[in-house]
Amino acid sequence: INMDLDIVLFRELYPQFNELDDTTLELLWQTQFVIATKIVSIVKSTKQIHWRFLVLAHLCQLQINNVVGRLSQTTQGSVNVALQYDGTYQWWNQTIYGSQIATVYRMVGIARLI
């Protein structure tokens, strides 16, 4: 399935990402098609745009943060930061949007979802 990004609707629902230009949003939208494959196979088809937008919001937040990985260690004096990325749900849990998706993934098999 290939659907066009409704940039106006996305910006209306997620105004916190208005600093990202349309080209960046379009590129991230294309990326979400690969990443969202599993989540959209779980949810009802009428809810797919919501979940695709959630994946897009996750990608937008990562773009703005300009960092990938979970904060695993910090130091304050002379500022040290360590990030860890091990490919589990931690990637999703880097943002409030991704954590919603990770929660659904964890529930799969326990109950019919959404």
PyMOL commands that set and color helices and strands:
alter all, ss='L'
color gray80, all
select helices_A, chain A and resi 7-13+15-17+22-35+37-42+45-65+92-94+96-107
alter helices_A, ss='H'
color red, helices_A
select strands_A, chain A and resi 70-75+80-84
alter strands_A, ss='S'
color yellow, strands_A
deselect
rebuild
show_as cartoon
